[in-house]
Amino acid sequence: MASVAELKDAVKDTLERKGALRGLQSAVRSQVFKILLEAEEEARPEPCDESLVVNELIREYLIFNGLRDTLSVFIPESGQPAARPFNREFLARHLCIADAPHTQQVPLLYALAARSQSQAAGGPPQQPQPKQQPAAAGEQQRALEPPTQLPPAAADG
């Protein structure tokens, strides 16, 4: 008969093989954080205007990449309001990003990264380019993919 330790190892190995362990760990961390937040009595200070803008960029990125558990921890921890304080058009104008139809399908952070890459290379600002790829089973197909190449300084770090 298998010991409890052997059974535990077998379950863990099976969950890892099936790719479910990370999701379970993330969900547990999220729930623990929610419990700790509820127990915390002091109110968090409201974020300043620039933090609200940066946090909205991060929220858009997390949603786009399906990081819902991370988002459920990020919003309360950052003090960001549950209701979005800015729409995408405002953020694009505020950050001087040309939000063209083909770039509206990716987070504004990708446009900022592309602009930074282009400026570091000495060229004109660029927007993320369309890249078609087949959708995986059960996944929504994205018409655009994020920039994949980092500037040399960022790639070294």
WOQUI-V242547 format. One record per residue. NEAR is the number of other ideal C-beta (glycine too) atoms within 8 Angstrom. Layout:
BEGIN
NEAR
NEAR
END
This chain:
BEGIN
2
5
6
5
6
8
9
8
8
9
8
9
8
8
10
8
6
6
7
7
9
7
8
9
8
10
9
8
10
12
8
8
10
11
8
8
9
6
6
6
3
4
3
5
5
5
9
6
5
6
10
12
12
8
12
13
13
11
13
13
10
12
10
8
6
5
8
8
10
10
11
10
12
13
10
9
8
10
9
12
5
4
4
7
7
10
6
10
7
8
15
12
7
8
9
4
10
7
10
7
4
10
13
8
7
12
10
13
10
13
15
11
10
13
11
9
13
11
9
8
7
4
6
4
8
10
10
12
7
6
6
4
7
4
7
5
4
3
6
4
7
8
7
13
8
9
8
4
4
6
9
6
7
7
7
5
4
END
